[in-house]
Structure formats: C-alpha cells, structure tokens
C-alpha cells in the first residue's frame, strides 16, 4: 500500500539552523531517502519551494484567479513529502518515525486511497 509522509516547517525553523547544522540536517535527510530508495520502499521524495513561492488558483465562472501563498494560512506549511510503498500501515509508521524531521516536528502519514489508472501496473 502507498502512503504519503508529510513534513511541515516554517521560515523560523529553517532560520534556526546555522550553516553547519543545516548541512547536517540535509545530509541526514539524504541518507534517509537513500536508505529507503535502496530498500525499494521510497518511490519519490520532494521538497517544496519557500512559502512565498506558493500560489493558489481558484476558478469561478470559468475565470481563474491566482493569489499569492498557500491555500491555508498557517504558521507551518508543507515543506516536503515522500511517497512510500509498504506492506501495511505499521511499516509506514516505522519509516515516518525514522524521518530526521520527526524529532523536530510532527510528521504526518496519509494512506493513498486512489491513484490515476496510468500509474497502476
């Protein structure tokens, strides 16, 4: 079963890391990604741009309106996510607990319930 592991952050968190500490955090995340890629459980890992680069699109009466920022106005925002394919929820939670950012912030685990037909074998 596929699961999405979601990591949230904010500018305050990113700025709290000095250059050496940030390099360490990135190296730890890279090692996590590689470990689960090599096990065959990690399908992909993605970091998002800064919150200032996000846009929200709404279409009303056939007209698209684009606004700056994410849809939800919160202190924390989607910082990165990865997709895993594991036998069960227990394994998904084990992998999420191993994520480096789980020791800093909450990490969410969402089951993937529907998938585009062209992605299925």
Backbone torsions as a table, in degrees:
resi	resn	phi	psi	omega
1	UNK	NA	146.2	-179.4
2	UNK	-95.0	144.1	177.8
3	UNK	-136.4	150.1	173.9
4	UNK	-107.3	127.6	175.5
5	UNK	-103.4	123.1	-173.6
6	UNK	-115.7	131.4	178.3
7	UNK	-114.8	130.4	178.5
8	UNK	-107.0	155.2	177.0
9	UNK	-158.8	-172.2	175.6
10	UNK	-159.4	168.7	-176.4
11	UNK	-59.9	-37.1	179.0
12	UNK	-59.6	-42.5	178.2
13	UNK	-64.0	-48.5	-177.9
14	UNK	-60.9	-40.8	-178.5
15	UNK	-73.5	-15.1	179.3
16	UNK	-74.4	-14.8	179.1
17	UNK	-90.5	129.8	170.4
18	UNK	-74.6	169.8	-177.1
19	UNK	-56.7	-43.2	179.8
20	UNK	-67.9	-41.4	-179.8
21	UNK	-66.8	-38.9	178.3
22	UNK	-62.6	-41.7	177.3
23	UNK	-60.0	-39.3	178.5
24	UNK	-65.8	-44.2	179.6
25	UNK	-60.9	-44.7	179.4
26	UNK	-64.3	-42.2	178.9
27	UNK	-63.1	-39.6	178.4
28	UNK	-64.9	-41.5	179.3
29	UNK	-67.4	-40.8	176.9
30	UNK	-60.4	-41.4	179.0
31	UNK	-65.1	-41.8	175.9
32	UNK	-58.1	-50.3	-179.3
33	UNK	-58.8	-46.2	-178.7
34	UNK	-64.0	-43.1	-179.4
35	UNK	-57.1	-46.3	-176.5
36	UNK	-83.9	-21.2	170.9
37	UNK	-67.5	-45.2	-179.9
38	UNK	-66.2	-29.8	177.8
39	UNK	-76.8	-13.0	-178.5
40	UNK	87.0	2.6	-177.0
41	UNK	-89.6	-25.7	-179.8
42	UNK	-91.2	119.1	178.9
43	UNK	-88.9	-30.0	179.5
44	UNK	-176.8	152.4	178.8
45	UNK	-136.1	136.3	-171.9
46	UNK	-140.4	131.5	173.2
47	UNK	-102.7	139.4	-179.2
48	UNK	-92.0	162.3	175.3
49	UNK	-70.3	173.7	177.5
50	UNK	-61.5	153.4	-178.9
51	UNK	-55.5	-30.3	179.0
52	UNK	-69.1	-13.1	178.8
53	UNK	-95.5	-8.4	-178.7
54	UNK	-74.9	148.6	176.3
55	UNK	-133.6	150.4	174.9
56	UNK	-117.5	133.0	-179.0
57	UNK	-116.4	130.0	174.8
58	UNK	-128.5	134.7	176.6
59	UNK	-111.5	122.8	177.5
60	UNK	-130.2	127.2	-179.4
61	UNK	54.0	38.0	176.8
62	UNK	79.2	3.7	-178.2
63	UNK	-112.8	126.9	179.3
64	UNK	-85.3	131.3	174.9
65	UNK	-116.6	127.0	-178.7
66	UNK	-111.6	128.2	177.1
67	UNK	-122.2	155.6	178.7
68	UNK	-74.3	146.1	172.7
69	UNK	92.6	168.6	179.1
70	UNK	-73.0	165.0	-180.0
71	UNK	-60.8	-48.1	-179.9
72	UNK	-88.8	135.0	176.0
73	UNK	-96.8	98.1	-177.9
74	UNK	-134.9	165.8	178.0
75	UNK	-68.2	-40.1	179.6
76	UNK	-105.7	153.6	-178.8
77	UNK	-139.4	165.3	179.0
78	UNK	-60.1	116.4	-177.7
79	UNK	-101.8	-39.2	176.7
80	UNK	-161.7	164.8	178.2
81	UNK	-155.3	156.7	175.2
82	UNK	-138.8	157.0	178.6
83	UNK	-113.0	129.0	178.4
84	UNK	-121.9	157.7	176.3
85	UNK	-129.0	109.3	-173.2
86	UNK	-134.7	164.5	-177.8
87	UNK	-65.1	-32.2	-173.6
88	UNK	-160.9	173.3	-179.0
89	UNK	-61.6	-36.6	-179.4
90	UNK	-55.6	-46.0	-179.8
91	UNK	-67.2	-38.6	178.3
92	UNK	-59.9	-42.2	179.8
93	UNK	-68.9	-34.8	176.2
94	UNK	-62.7	-44.3	179.6
95	UNK	-65.7	-43.5	178.9
96	UNK	-60.0	-39.4	179.4
97	UNK	-67.0	-23.1	178.7
98	UNK	-84.4	-11.4	-179.7
99	UNK	-63.1	131.3	-178.4
100	UNK	-53.6	-37.7	-176.9
101	UNK	-75.2	-11.6	178.4
102	UNK	-63.2	-22.4	177.8
103	UNK	-83.9	-8.4	-178.8
104	UNK	-110.4	-36.7	-175.3
105	UNK	-144.1	166.4	173.6
106	UNK	-67.6	142.7	175.6
107	UNK	-118.8	124.9	-179.1
108	UNK	-92.5	148.1	176.8
109	UNK	-125.2	119.8	-178.9
110	UNK	-120.0	129.2	174.0
111	UNK	-71.7	144.8	176.1
112	UNK	-93.0	113.8	-174.2
113	UNK	-94.1	-27.8	-177.7
114	UNK	-135.6	143.7	-179.1
115	UNK	-139.3	142.4	178.3
116	UNK	-56.2	139.8	-174.2
117	UNK	-60.1	-30.7	-178.8
118	UNK	-72.5	-12.7	178.1
119	UNK	-88.6	-12.4	-177.1
120	UNK	-90.5	144.3	177.2
121	UNK	-66.5	NA	NA
